[in-house]
């Protein structure tokens, strides 16, 4: 009887662990995340097209933003006229929940790391220049057209 109850308890615990591991983010699902709906002036779901060589590097004593190219899948809030946009992410080598610091506040999210092909749900401001003055790695310099958006909140999403 004790073995049967112990085995049942282990199965129940394993089931809870499996359910809790189904989310890549560890936080709320992107569509349910209230931070996405309340931050920034634009909210989109977009696919990260690529990460250029050298665009993301780890330097603990160097804070920077890197510009990444996205393909727009859906605009949820605000207005965008382009199919592709460029978005600056602060301290991109850190999980979004740890990216803010004493220099840049009010940013975050549940994305753990950037990988090409991922789909992200983002709350953004429509001009990086109006929100950030610091080091920028822009491998698209001279190629991009339009504003570089400033990522305020970034969560993983599905299409």
Residue pairs with C-beta under 8 A, 6 or more apart in sequence:
23 29
24 112
24 156
25 110
25 111
25 112
25 155
25 156
26 110
26 112
27 33
27 97
27 110
27 155
28 34
28 110
28 155
29 155
30 36
30 45
30 110
30 120
30 121
30 155
30 156
30 157
30 158
31 121
31 157
33 110
33 121
33 153
33 155
35 108
35 109
35 123
35 153
36 43
36 76
36 121
36 122
36 123
36 153
36 155
37 43
37 77
37 123
38 123
39 106
39 123
39 152
39 153
40 78
40 122
40 123
40 124
40 125
40 150
40 152
40 153
41 77
41 78
41 124
41 125
41 126
42 75
42 77
42 78
42 79
42 80
42 123
42 124
42 125
42 126
42 149
43 75
43 76
43 77
43 78
43 121
43 122
43 123
43 124
44 70
44 72
44 73
44 74
44 75
44 76
44 78
44 80
44 85
44 121
44 122
44 124
45 72
45 73
45 74
45 76
45 119
45 120
45 121
45 122
45 157
45 159
46 70
46 71
46 72
46 73
46 85
46 87
46 119
46 120
46 122
47 70
47 71
47 73
47 117
47 118
47 119
47 120
47 159
48 68
48 69
48 70
48 114
48 115
48 116
48 117
48 118
48 119
48 120
49 68
49 69
49 70
49 71
49 84
49 116
50 68
50 69
50 116
51 68
51 114
51 115
51 116
52 139
52 140
53 139
54 137
54 139
55 66
55 67
55 68
55 92
55 137
55 139
56 66
56 92
56 93
56 114
56 137
57 93
57 137
58 93
59 93
62 135
63 90
63 91
63 101
63 103
63 104
63 134
63 135
64 90
64 91
64 134
64 135
64 136
64 137
65 88
65 89
65 90
65 91
65 92
65 128
65 132
65 134
65 135
65 136
65 137
65 150
66 88
66 89
66 92
66 136
66 137
66 138
67 86
67 87
67 88
67 136
67 137
67 138
67 139
67 140
67 144
67 148
68 86
68 87
68 88
68 89
68 92
68 114
69 84
69 85
69 86
69 140
69 144
70 84
70 85
70 86
70 87
70 120
71 83
71 84
72 80
72 82
72 83
72 84
72 85
73 119
73 159
76 121
78 126
82 146
85 146
85 149
86 138
86 140
86 144
86 146
86 147
86 148
86 149
87 122
87 124
87 148
87 149
87 150
87 151
88 128
88 132
88 136
88 138
88 148
88 149
88 150
88 151
89 99
89 114
89 151
89 154
90 99
90 100
90 104
90 107
90 132
90 151
91 98
91 99
91 101
91 104
92 99
92 114
95 111
95 112
95 113
96 107
96 108
96 109
96 110
96 111
96 112
96 153
96 154
96 155
97 108
97 109
97 110
99 107
99 108
99 109
100 106
100 107
100 108
103 134
104 132
104 134
106 152
107 151
107 152
107 153
108 153
109 122
109 151
109 153
109 154
109 155
110 154
110 155
110 156
111 118
111 120
111 154
111 155
111 156
112 156
118 156
119 156
119 157
119 158
119 159
120 154
120 155
120 156
120 157
121 154
121 155
121 156
121 157
122 151
122 152
122 153
122 154
122 155
123 151
123 152
123 153
124 149
124 150
124 151
124 152
125 131
125 149
125 150
125 152
126 147
126 149
126 150
127 147
127 148
127 149
127 150
128 136
128 147
128 148
128 149
128 150
129 147
129 148
130 150
131 150
132 150
138 144
138 148
